[in-house]
């Protein structure tokens, strides 16, 4: 596994990644600050998150069949919210607004 891949997946910290490629932690840190390297890291993170999002979505869908009613309710509210279907917002009442002292 490359140092960048190990950092993206959380399996390695910068010092360990630097050791893998034979650089000092400081040198690797400078390299990671370069725009093209940062862009490459961002692309790798986005790809890793896309895979995780797929798994997370599947987990939410599985929770819709859970035996626990509260879990089913929260999962269904979450899934419906993703497609823009949400319960009507509750109005809050501010009783203290008109209680100012009048002289």
FENQUIWO-V207176 format. One record per residue. RES is the residue in one small letter. PHI is phi in whole degrees, 0 to 359 (* if undefined). BURIAL is # if it has 24 or more other ideal C-beta (glycine too) atoms within 12 Angstrom, else .. D_FIRST is the distance of its C-alpha to the first C-alpha in whole Angstrom. Layout:
# FENQUIWO-V207176
RES,PHI,BURIAL,D_FIRST
RES,PHI,BURIAL,D_FIRST
This chain:
# FENQUIWO-V207176
x,*,.,0
x,288,.,4
x,301,#,7
x,294,#,8
x,298,.,6
x,290,.,6
x,287,#,10
x,297,#,11
x,275,.,10
x,80,.,12
x,277,.,10
x,213,.,10
x,259,.,13
x,304,#,14
x,299,.,15
x,292,.,12
x,296,#,10
x,298,#,13
x,297,.,13
x,300,.,10
x,264,.,11
x,76,.,14
x,246,.,16
x,286,.,19
x,300,.,18
x,296,.,21
x,296,.,20
x,298,#,16
x,299,.,19
x,297,.,21
x,298,.,18
x,293,#,17
x,279,.,21
x,287,.,21
x,305,.,22
x,290,.,20
x,287,.,17
x,299,.,18
x,295,.,19
x,296,.,16
x,299,#,14
x,300,.,17
x,298,.,16
x,294,#,13
x,296,.,15
x,300,.,18
x,296,.,16
x,296,.,14
x,291,.,18
x,297,.,19
x,294,.,18
x,296,.,19
x,297,.,22
x,297,.,23
x,295,.,22
x,295,.,24
x,298,.,27
x,297,.,27
x,295,.,27
x,297,#,30
x,296,.,32
x,297,.,32
x,292,.,34
x,296,.,37
x,257,.,37
x,293,.,37
x,290,.,40
x,279,.,41
x,297,.,43
x,293,.,41
x,296,.,38
x,300,.,39
x,298,.,41
x,294,.,38
x,294,#,36
x,292,.,38
x,298,.,39
x,296,.,36
x,297,.,35
x,296,.,39
x,298,.,38
x,296,.,35
x,258,.,37
x,86,.,40
x,259,.,42
x,225,.,43
x,294,.,46
x,300,.,49
x,288,.,48
x,274,.,51
x,278,.,53
x,258,.,53
x,251,.,57
x,256,.,58
x,283,.,61
x,277,.,61
x,292,.,62
x,259,.,65
x,261,.,66
x,293,.,67
x,285,.,70
x,250,.,73
x,236,.,76
